[in-house]
Amino acid sequence: MERLPRRFLTGRRFIWDRAFAIRQWRSHRLEVSLIEPQPHESVVDAFIYGQKSRLDPPQYTCTALKSFLESASIVALAQIPPRACNAAKVALIDDRRDPTGWQSGGEHRGARDWDGYARYPPEGVDDYFNAVNAAELYARLVGNRQDAGAERRVMRYIANMTPLCGLAIASTVPQLRAAVLRGFLQRYIVNAVSFGVTFPFYGFALEFHMPYYALRQSIDPSRDTRGLRNCGKFPANMSDPLRPEYLYEAQISVMVTGIDEWFWTAYCCVDTYFGSEEGIEFYHDSTLDAATGGERLVSQPVWNPREYFLYILSCRFRQATKEWSIVVGTVESRLLSYEATIFHITGQAPLSDDPKFNRTREYTSTIELLRLLYNAIIKIIESWERFEDGELQYFEVEEQATLRKTWDGYIADIVKDSNELRSLRTTLRQKIETFDNMKNGVSAILERLSISVIDLHQLVNVSAMVESRVATDQGKNIGRLTRVTVFYLPLGLATAVFSMAIMPQSASWIWYAVVMMILTFLTSAVTFRYDWIKDSIATLWV
């Protein structure tokens, strides 16, 4: 039975403030008042610790973000032309203004006809669409936004955000947006999961963070030079073990925040270091909306911030779901062959292993991978369900029929993909339970070890038992070697002494036997009664 969101079972509790539909032109000047560090503090400190609540903990505030930003220098942003290492395009900016209802002096009359905007969105005026490096991004953001006519500012695409790019954004943030942007960037850096709507001082913030894992084939792995994301070798394909595959961590973070539905900013941060999508130059040259993965032309902008957020969320949710489906599907197919090779080897005892425990290690790594994927996907599902049961109500519209139809379509696509994630979660859970409940190999090893253990579910424990058994066997072998040495050492020593040239030729064999017995006694005493001899000598000495 398909899960019915709780929002359909209860009355509406989350209602979008209609005041956001009115252009708050007197408040727009707050968006051009940027943070200013004090003489005794750096730009990073001003961003991290400025505009804090008095109830925030005094320490450990955005430590990951602080460390990330401090690895860049504000001086590099002012270098023109920039150094070669900082010349790469890092962001795609789209600034424009909707002239509807705009009068001289900033007065707004009337309201937008969102149904008309949905059918024929105006292109806007004062548009600026360009791919920029970190220095160019800083120069654009530090300027007066109102003078540039950038009411609707979309940093559509920030691919693999570098510390210098992050510093360019953090050092030019408006003071009233510092706390919101700080939390957004922190969640992106630490690969967090979140869906939410908040209403900070003067305005709103729509935000989602969605991590995922991606599987790629390559000879060598593509490393994240920032050190934020990990990659690891995927379990080999038994039919083609020479074709390496790698599992990559990735994150999609999007935030739309502003004072009203006229003056707002969108941030879209994605990880593409492993080749997940086209680059910034491609989107710029093709004039495509990069935040949605090229689903729309930039000449047909989405002017409603809630609609744009839903549009991006539906596109990126679908992208992450496809990546999850590939990973889980590949794991499931690999496990079929792993189960055959690990648990049911023809002509061998179940779970028979080589001296290096390669099969046991393969099983352990497979279980760890299953649990890693399961824990990650369940966080996404639980976070989405909380959002779906509550804050998703902010995206319900009652008037405009066309707008409501469009938004409901976005939500339906997201719900469909979330149901696919639930199906993948079930698959992972079933595989984990299947592996945990396989007792054949466990029973065989326990029988061989003569150990009785009740309700043993983890083969990792069996691996530890086998390793302990091997260590015990090695100890026994060393004991046997010691006993053999005790027997042959006195014999060899006595033979060596009586074979020396200084020994008289008339030496009797009786003396040889006596010396050998004495040496055997002393060697045995030292070997097997060493502690007793040491304690006895210590007692006599005292």
CORUR-V254450 format. One record per residue. N is the residue number from 0. D_LAST is the distance of its C-alpha to the last C-alpha in Angstrom with 2 decimals. Layout:
N;D_LAST / N;D_LAST
//
This chain:
0;83.86 / 1;83.88 / 2;81.94 / 3;84.26 / 4;83.01 / 5;82.61 / 6;85.02 / 7;87.85 / 8;86.81 / 9;86.72 / 10;88.88 / 11;88.49 / 12;85.87 / 13;85.54 / 14;88.83 / 15;89.46 / 16;90.83 / 17;94.41 / 18;94.15 / 19;92.37 / 20;95.73 / 21;97.19 / 22;96.62 / 23;94.63 / 24;95.83 / 25;94.80 / 26;91.17 / 27;91.18 / 28;90.51 / 29;87.00 / 30;86.29 / 31;86.95 / 32;84.59 / 33;81.51 / 34;78.00 / 35;77.46 / 36;73.95 / 37;73.29 / 38;72.69 / 39;68.94 / 40;68.51 / 41;69.05 / 42;71.53 / 43;68.78 / 44;67.34 / 45;70.86 / 46;71.37 / 47;68.00 / 48;67.81 / 49;71.50 / 50;73.55 / 51;70.46 / 52;70.50 / 53;68.67 / 54;66.91 / 55;65.44 / 56;61.66 / 57;60.94 / 58;58.64 / 59;58.60 / 60;62.41 / 61;63.69 / 62;60.63 / 63;61.60 / 64;65.13 / 65;64.02 / 66;61.76 / 67;64.60 / 68;67.20 / 69;65.03 / 70;64.77 / 71;68.47 / 72;70.20 / 73;73.26 / 74;74.48 / 75;75.01 / 76;77.52 / 77;79.75 / 78;79.91 / 79;83.43 / 80;83.63 / 81;80.16 / 82;77.69 / 83;77.97 / 84;74.78 / 85;76.33 / 86;79.87 / 87;79.49 / 88;81.46 / 89;79.13 / 90;81.54 / 91;85.06 / 92;86.89 / 93;90.02 / 94;91.62 / 95;94.98 / 96;96.98 / 97;99.27 / 98;102.45 / 99;103.63 / 100;104.71 / 101;103.74 / 102;106.05 / 103;106.13 / 104;103.64 / 105;101.19 / 106;103.04 / 107;102.65 / 108;105.45 / 109;105.40 / 110;102.67 / 111;101.83 / 112;103.44 / 113;100.38 / 114;102.49 / 115;104.43 / 116;101.25 / 117;99.92 / 118;103.09 / 119;103.79 / 120;100.90 / 121;102.11 / 122;100.52 / 123;100.11 / 124;100.64 / 125;98.57 / 126;96.52 / 127;93.73 / 128;92.10 / 129;89.84 / 130;86.61 / 131;84.45 / 132;81.28 / 133;78.75 / 134;80.60 / 135;83.95 / 136;82.51 / 137;81.23 / 138;84.61 / 139;86.44 / 140;84.24 / 141;84.10 / 142;87.90 / 143;89.96 / 144;90.25 / 145;93.37 / 146;95.22 / 147;94.39 / 148;95.75 / 149;92.51 / 150;92.71 / 151;91.43 / 152;88.50 / 153;86.81 / 154;83.89 / 155;84.72 / 156;82.08 / 157;78.78 / 158;77.20 / 159;73.46 / 160;73.21 / 161;71.46 / 162;69.61 / 163;72.56 / 164;75.06 / 165;73.03 / 166;72.90 / 167;76.68 / 168;77.20 / 169;74.64 / 170;75.89 / 171;79.50 / 172;79.09 / 173;81.20 / 174;79.25 / 175;80.22 / 176;79.04 / 177;75.62 / 178;73.65 / 179;75.48 / 180;75.08 / 181;71.42 / 182;70.66 / 183;72.78 / 184;71.06 / 185;67.58 / 186;68.40 / 187;69.79 / 188;66.74 / 189;64.22 / 190;66.42 / 191;67.09 / 192;69.57 / 193;72.17 / 194;75.80 / 195;77.19 / 196;79.92 / 197;79.20 / 198;81.42 / 199;79.84 / 200;81.62 / 201;85.17 / 202;85.36 / 203;83.73 / 204;81.12 / 205;81.29 / 206;78.18 / 207;76.54 / 208;73.48 / 209;73.21 / 210;70.46 / 211;70.92 / 212;69.67 / 213;71.91 / 214;71.78 / 215;73.03 / 216;73.27 / 217;72.42 / 218;70.76 / 219;68.46 / 220;67.53 / 221;69.18 / 222;66.45 / 223;66.94 / 224;66.58 / 225;65.99 / 226;62.79 / 227;64.07 / 228;64.70 / 229;62.72 / 230;63.99 / 231;62.44 / 232;63.46 / 233;65.31 / 234;64.57 / 235;66.48 / 236;69.75 / 237;69.16 / 238;72.72 / 239;72.41 / 240;68.75 / 241;69.77 / 242;71.53 / 243;68.92 / 244;69.33 / 245;67.57 / 246;67.17 / 247;67.78 / 248;67.13 / 249;70.20 / 250;71.50 / 251;74.95 / 252;75.23 / 253;78.59 / 254;79.58 / 255;83.07 / 256;83.15 / 257;85.93 / 258;87.95 / 259;90.75 / 260;92.30 / 261;93.95 / 262;91.15 / 263;87.98 / 264;85.41 / 265;83.89 / 266;80.62 / 267;79.88 / 268;76.56 / 269;75.96 / 270;73.47 / 271;75.30 / 272;72.78 / 273;72.88 / 274;76.69 / 275;77.60 / 276;80.99 / 277;83.36 / 278;82.55 / 279;83.89 / 280;86.61 / 281;87.98 / 282;88.44 / 283;89.97 / 284;92.40 / 285;93.36 / 286;93.73 / 287;91.79 / 288;89.72 / 289;86.16 / 290;84.53 / 291;86.29 / 292;85.67 / 293;89.23 / 294;90.93 / 295;93.34 / 296;95.20 / 297;94.33 / 298;98.06 / 299;97.87 / 300;95.18 / 301;93.91 / 302;94.59 / 303;93.08 / 304;89.31 / 305;88.59 / 306;90.60 / 307;88.92 / 308;85.47 / 309;86.49 / 310;88.04 / 311;84.89 / 312;82.70 / 313;84.84 / 314;84.80 / 315;81.10 / 316;80.13 / 317;82.12 / 318;80.41 / 319;76.91 / 320;77.93 / 321;79.21 / 322;75.97 / 323;74.00 / 324;76.34 / 325;75.81 / 326;72.03 / 327;71.82 / 328;74.53 / 329;72.78 / 330;69.45 / 331;71.25 / 332;72.90 / 333;69.65 / 334;67.90 / 335;70.48 / 336;69.48 / 337;65.78 / 338;66.01 / 339;67.64 / 340;65.19 / 341;62.03 / 342;62.87 / 343;65.60 / 344;65.12 / 345;67.47 / 346;65.80 / 347;62.27 / 348;60.06 / 349;60.28 / 350;57.84 / 351;56.87 / 352;55.20 / 353;54.22 / 354;50.63 / 355;50.91 / 356;52.22 / 357;55.35 / 358;57.36 / 359;54.67 / 360;54.44 / 361;58.24 / 362;58.33 / 363;55.68 / 364;57.53 / 365;60.80 / 366;59.52 / 367;58.18 / 368;61.61 / 369;63.41 / 370;61.33 / 371;61.78 / 372;65.55 / 373;65.73 / 374;63.85 / 375;66.00 / 376;69.31 / 377;68.61 / 378;68.02 / 379;71.44 / 380;73.15 / 381;71.64 / 382;72.46 / 383;76.01 / 384;76.55 / 385;75.64 / 386;78.07 / 387;80.72 / 388;80.53 / 389;81.01 / 390;81.62 / 391;83.83 / 392;86.52 / 393;86.94 / 394;88.67 / 395;91.36 / 396;94.88 / 397;97.85 / 398;100.79 / 399;101.20 / 400;101.71 / 401;101.08 / 402;97.91 / 403;96.63 / 404;97.40 / 405;95.55 / 406;92.47 / 407;92.40 / 408;92.51 / 409;89.42 / 410;87.57 / 411;88.67 / 412;87.28 / 413;83.93 / 414;83.77 / 415;84.58 / 416;81.75 / 417;79.33 / 418;80.29 / 419;79.50 / 420;76.03 / 421;75.59 / 422;76.58 / 423;74.02 / 424;71.37 / 425;72.28 / 426;72.04 / 427;68.55 / 428;67.39 / 429;68.84 / 430;67.15 / 431;63.76 / 432;64.29 / 433;65.49 / 434;62.42 / 435;60.10 / 436;61.77 / 437;61.74 / 438;59.58 / 439;60.55 / 440;58.08 / 441;55.37 / 442;55.99 / 443;55.93 / 444;52.55 / 445;51.09 / 446;52.48 / 447;50.96 / 448;47.56 / 449;47.93 / 450;47.19 / 451;49.17 / 452;49.76 / 453;52.44 / 454;54.93 / 455;53.47 / 456;55.85 / 457;54.20 / 458;53.94 / 459;51.38 / 460;48.97 / 461;50.00 / 462;49.30 / 463;45.74 / 464;45.40 / 465;46.74 / 466;44.44 / 467;41.48 / 468;42.82 / 469;43.05 / 470;39.47 / 471;38.40 / 472;40.52 / 473;39.02 / 474;35.51 / 475;36.76 / 476;38.33 / 477;35.12 / 478;33.43 / 479;36.25 / 480;35.95 / 481;32.23 / 482;33.06 / 483;35.87 / 484;33.70 / 485;31.10 / 486;34.07 / 487;35.83 / 488;33.09 / 489;32.05 / 490;35.76 / 491;36.67 / 492;33.88 / 493;34.80 / 494;38.45 / 495;37.93 / 496;36.12 / 497;38.85 / 498;41.52 / 499;40.59 / 500;43.28 / 501;40.99 / 502;40.50 / 503;43.04 / 504;45.87 / 505;45.47 / 506;41.99 / 507;42.04 / 508;41.45 / 509;39.15 / 510;36.59 / 511;37.12 / 512;36.41 / 513;33.27 / 514;31.86 / 515;32.86 / 516;31.16 / 517;27.87 / 518;28.08 / 519;29.08 / 520;26.11 / 521;23.62 / 522;25.57 / 523;25.74 / 524;22.06 / 525;21.22 / 526;24.12 / 527;23.86 / 528;20.23 / 529;18.50 / 530;16.68 / 531;15.50 / 532;14.34 / 533;12.49 / 534;10.72 / 535;10.03 / 536;8.64 / 537;6.32 / 538;5.32 / 539;5.43 / 540;3.78 / 541;0.00
//
